[in-house]
Amino acid sequence: MMNPQVIPSQIRVKTLFRGEKTLLLLSLTGFILAALMALYIALFGAEVLPEGNVESAFSFNAAIAMFVLSVAAILPLTGWTERKRRRFRFVFTAGIAFCYGAETIQHLRGINPRFTEAGNVWDRITGMLFGLDSLLLIVLTVMLAVPFWRKSKSKSRTEGGPLLALSIRYAFLSVFLAYAGGIWMIIEESRYTGDSGNLIFLHGLGFHALQSLPLIGWLLTSAGSNIRHGRLVVHTGGLAWLLAILALTFQTALGRTVLELTALPLTALAMLQIWGCAAVFAAAVLYSSRQEYPAASGKQI
């Protein structure tokens, strides 16, 4: 028979993705679009005159699909009622669908979807709507983040566990920095600034926190980690990721590339290595717990 000793936290994390079939399909749509863009590039090349760049559509659709997948995992942990989740899901899906459509169609038409100089009046309107849609997604992200800072613990917060909740807070802080980079691009009407600064690096790193930082919390929660020790690991990984983003932000603000071997980029690299160590440690804790509690990994004894 199965060992009755099952790590309690293993039960809590099963709430990830619960009831979010729509968002999972929305994420899958983005990955399919990215795959189609990759096929187009292989057949016809990335450039579409006068302004289109299918490579941008590929990377954008893939990144948005990953963002949606992360939201689908986090949404069940908010403690919201099904009615509130349904309303959020509807508006969020509409906003993401517009992003997919505008980014893909405009680049295939040879038009820059945000800052066109060759397009007609409707293309400029589309670019303005793209900016408004980005602001809508910022508001929705703030709404999604709020429950994880509330003092009262909802049922889902309890199921998710304090370590997962803490890691999600750090993730949202990074995402807000990414959104700041996005607003910076809107103001600049370009991803480039200064001589060789490129805002896309800090923008992308900020959004990828939604996968990298909750991963640490999820691993520790699944392992039934000691809360005090687990918090130290989550804080270490979260602060390191934030400092990496800030280092890239200052480097970009100076108008310099983040790919050069100078103090700020090297600092960012060192911080990412610290995050990597935290993630590996959390994975090791989970592996160790599986050896101690074989039933938690489905083994018979």
Residue pairs with C-beta under 8 A, 6 or more apart in sequence:
2 295
2 300
2 301
3 293
3 294
3 295
3 299
3 301
4 295
5 293
5 295
6 293
6 295
6 296
7 222
7 223
7 224
7 289
7 293
7 296
8 224
9 161
9 221
9 222
9 223
9 224
9 225
10 222
10 224
10 296
11 159
12 158
12 159
12 160
12 161
12 164
12 221
13 159
13 160
13 161
13 164
13 218
13 221
13 222
14 159
15 76
15 77
15 156
15 159
15 160
16 73
16 76
16 77
16 218
17 24
17 72
17 73
17 76
18 76
19 76
19 82
19 85
20 72
20 73
20 75
20 76
20 89
22 89
22 93
23 68
23 69
23 71
23 72
23 75
23 89
23 92
23 93
24 69
24 72
26 68
26 93
26 96
26 97
27 65
27 66
27 68
27 69
27 72
28 65
29 65
29 100
30 61
30 62
30 64
30 65
30 66
30 68
30 96
30 100
31 61
31 62
31 65
33 57
33 61
33 65
33 100
33 104
34 58
34 59
34 61
34 62
34 65
37 54
37 55
37 57
37 58
37 61
37 104
38 58
40 54
40 108
41 54
41 55
41 58
44 54
45 54
46 53
46 54
46 55
47 53
47 54
48 54
48 107
48 108
48 109
48 110
49 110
50 110
50 111
50 118
51 110
51 111
51 112
51 116
51 117
51 118
51 119
52 106
52 107
52 108
52 109
52 110
52 111
52 112
53 107
54 107
54 108
56 103
56 107
57 103
57 104
57 107
57 108
60 99
60 103
61 100
61 103
61 104
63 204
63 207
64 96
64 99
64 100
66 207
66 208
66 210
66 211
67 207
67 210
68 96
70 210
70 211
70 214
71 92
71 144
71 210
73 214
74 144
74 168
74 210
74 214
75 85
75 88
75 89
75 144
76 85
76 156
77 147
77 148
77 156
77 157
77 159
77 160
77 164
77 165
77 168
78 85
78 144
78 147
78 148
78 154
78 156
79 147
79 154
79 155
79 156
79 157
80 88
80 147
88 140
88 143
88 144
91 136
91 140
92 137
92 140
95 133
95 136
95 137
95 140
96 137
98 129
98 130
98 133
99 130
99 133
99 137
102 113
102 126
102 129
102 130
102 133
103 113
106 112
106 113
106 116
106 119
106 123
106 126
107 113
110 118
111 118
111 119
111 123
112 118
112 119
112 127
113 126
113 127
113 130
114 127
114 130
114 131
114 186
114 189
115 127
115 189
115 190
116 123
116 124
116 127
119 126
119 127
131 186
134 182
134 186
138 179
141 172
141 175
141 176
141 179
144 172
145 168
145 169
145 172
145 175
147 154
147 157
148 157
148 165
148 168
148 169
148 172
149 169
157 165
160 221
161 217
161 221
162 227
162 231
163 217
163 220
163 221
163 225
163 227
163 230
163 231
163 234
164 214
164 217
164 218
164 221
165 217
166 217
166 231
166 234
166 235
166 238
167 213
167 214
167 215
167 216
167 217
167 218
167 234
167 237
167 238
168 213
168 214
168 217
169 238
170 209
170 213
170 234
170 237
170 238
170 239
170 241
170 242
171 209
171 210
171 212
171 213
171 214
171 238
173 209
173 238
173 242
174 205
174 206
174 207
174 209
174 210
174 213
174 241
174 242
174 245
175 206
175 207
175 209
175 210
176 206
177 202
177 206
177 242
177 245
177 246
177 249
178 202
178 203
178 204
178 205
178 206
178 207
178 209
178 245
179 206
181 199
181 202
181 203
181 206
181 249
182 203
184 193
184 199
185 191
185 199
185 203
188 199
191 198
191 199
191 200
191 203
192 198
192 199
193 199
193 252
193 253
193 255
194 252
194 253
194 254
194 255
194 256
195 255
195 256
196 255
196 256
196 257
197 251
197 252
197 253
197 254
197 255
197 256
197 257
198 252
198 257
198 258
199 252
201 248
201 252
201 258
202 245
202 248
202 249
202 252
202 258
205 241
205 244
205 245
205 248
206 245
209 241
209 245
212 237
212 241
212 275
212 279
213 234
213 237
213 238
213 241
215 279
215 282
216 233
216 234
216 237
216 238
216 278
216 279
216 282
217 234
219 279
219 282
219 283
219 285
219 286
220 230
220 233
220 234
220 282
220 285
220 286
221 230
222 286
222 289
223 282
223 285
223 286
223 288
223 289
224 289
224 293
225 233
225 282
225 285
225 289
233 278
233 281
233 282
234 278
236 274
236 275
236 278
237 274
237 275
237 278
237 279
237 282
240 271
240 272
240 274
240 275
240 278
241 271
241 272
241 275
243 267
243 268
243 271
244 267
244 268
244 269
244 271
244 272
244 275
245 268
247 264
247 265
247 267
247 268
247 271
248 258
248 264
248 265
248 268
250 264
251 257
251 258
251 262
251 264
251 265
251 268
252 258
254 264
256 262
258 264
258 265
258 268
259 265
289 296
290 296
290 297
294 301
295 301
